[in-house]
Amino acid sequence: MAEFKISNNSYIVTIANDEIEKIDIVQLGGLTMKKWYDKQENKPDYMINASLWDDKGAIGTIWQNGELIRNEGTGYGFGINKSGGFGFGDPWNIDWQNYITGYPALIKDGQKTVDSVDSYVMTSKSQRSIVASAGNNIYLIATTGMTVAQLKYFCYNKGFYNAINLDGGGSSRLMIGDKAVNSPTDDRKCPNAICVWLKKDNKKEDNNTMTTKKVFLGVGHGGSDPGAVANNMKEADINLSIALACCDELVRNGVEVKLSRMSDEDDPLTEEIQECNSYAPDLAVDIHTNAGGGYGFEVYHTIYGGTGKTLAENIEAEVIAAGQLSRGVKIHKSETTGKDYYGFIRETSCPAVICEIGFIDNKRDLAQFDEKPEQIKFGKAYAHGILKTLGVEIMSDTTTQTPEKDETKHWAYVNYESLKAQGVELSEMRFDDKISRGEAFALADKIIKALCVKA
């Protein structure tokens, strides 16, 4: 079945090729997309705006009804051939019926392109539209907040084999049935659009595709502000890794997510709070890593309790279950104002918490979350606490396996090797597992025996 997901302000429709009855690039004839849609007897299931335009019409090398109507020499684009097949290619080596070039192309044969167009299009962070493909799927995407260079990385990281940039700004419009799902800023009369009609067996109600729960994830620090730095690690990097894993798990469970940043870039707290409030989520979580010599996870919520406290308690329970000790669920009240001390909790318009996974400057604590698999594990733990608070049932995930940690990098490995060198019989590391009284007695006995032998 065709699928619609929302992730960090990106609206993505995924359609398997064998579900498609017909796909075409249609001419809108001076109408808006909605007005064109309303006039059709056989209405498409999905539409996305296509070419940029100028006073001559659609920009690029354009084939329309089998005729070349505009020739700009080269390019790479998307089209439908005269046999009804569709795909990506250059303007000349395929017998195109309808075809448009990307402005610019983003991904070609699995690699980011070096294609460039005018500087405004390249650097603008306005709304964007993309058509892409990978494997047996075609993707219609509306997104915002990215330059063309960032779009290329976005598409590459999604694993797309081909992708082109379409018109953006007020023209960007992704429609499911008669509904625009990406909150367009304008209702422009675009020259053309890509339309998809599904086979009857693959149709489903639009209402079933729409998510209802929204979560904002603040990603602490970034860019010129690395946050706490210790043991050759930066807080900003750890925060981002955990946040991305949390986002992926929330999206997998049908929750819409927006992150304050998706790369190592400046992310001031004031902008983070503004983004959160504009997004109007159900819950907000600010992700940080502690410093100052302590040990363990802690989470802060509002002094007024309520859903924020419930969220904090649910996340803490999942983090403990994932293997990290906790310093507790906490509040921080300003002594001068009597209000919540932390701006992210005080100024956001929804229940919000601040999570500190552990202490970057404590090697023993850092060992709990210094590697990617552990960061993914705790990101999922955060997500499960959020999902529990939202009342969303967690889907089983039998495909993901967490790689084993390299125990030779643990802070206690040198002690383990030292004991073995002194004759103590040890066969397992399991440095972070709890030890029972029986295991403690057995270990003490082995150490004493080794000391007696040496004496």
C-alpha angles and dihedrals in degrees: 000000000000110000135212122200136171119211126169093335093314116123111205129186114191117196126180111226092233090058092060120100093180140349125190146159104241129198111233095205097219094313131118115251092255094050091048089049092050091054095054122100092197100044120201120239093222135023134180128180114253133187130033112234145204134183089296094055131249113017121234135035101322132191116192124181090344095308129108104237099169129022120195092163106244143009139122123257154140128278153148118247126220091264092058096255119132137207148108130299146114121297097255115042098062129060095243124196095183123005141162131188122229119252082238123348110238106190127020121184092342097310132102111252127229090219116137137184134180116332096246093059092043097051104030117110095200124123116305138198125208138181114201143163139208128169110323094342138090120203131208111195137183117185142153143207099048135109118222090262090054090046089057091054090045092054094041092051090049088059096243115167094201131013137163133193115240128192116307142184113055090353095062108109130154113189130195104192105318095334126097104217101187100064097246117214094217142019100229130177098241119192096234145354140202111244130192127197116193127215110260094250090058099052121110137174116281091227090064092060098056121095119217106192122076129192130186118208117199111205107208121235123337139159111028090003110066094175116216114001124198141132091021092300135110124218091220091061094048091047092052094048092052092044094052091050090048090049093050092051093048092049091047086058095050100262122137112233138191122189123202089226138003100193140028097293137128111284111176116198093236091057090044091056092046091050091049095051093045089052091052097209128184091235138008130205125188111205120213144152121228133232135185105088102285130124134236144014124309134179131198128209135174121294087238095066114207122119091345090062091046090051091050092050093048093050091046091052091052093047091052090049088052090058108265124123117236132224088197148259106298148181129208116205121193111242092210102045103021089228132110108299098214116075094212090060096036101044104037116097096222135054105291139181137186117224124201108189094197146298118308092195095055109079093202092053094040089057087070094063110012096107131066097245090054092048089052090049093053092042088058090046090055089048093051091052089050093047091050090053091049091049091240116148111236113239117228115255112202095158100065121083123181111227116239117260119250099245091193087075093056117114090238095054093092090054091048091053092045092055092048090050089054092055102264110145108235126161106167133049107194087152097178098042119108116254123227124220089252092053090048091053092047093049092048089050092052092049093049091048091050091051091049091051091052091049 
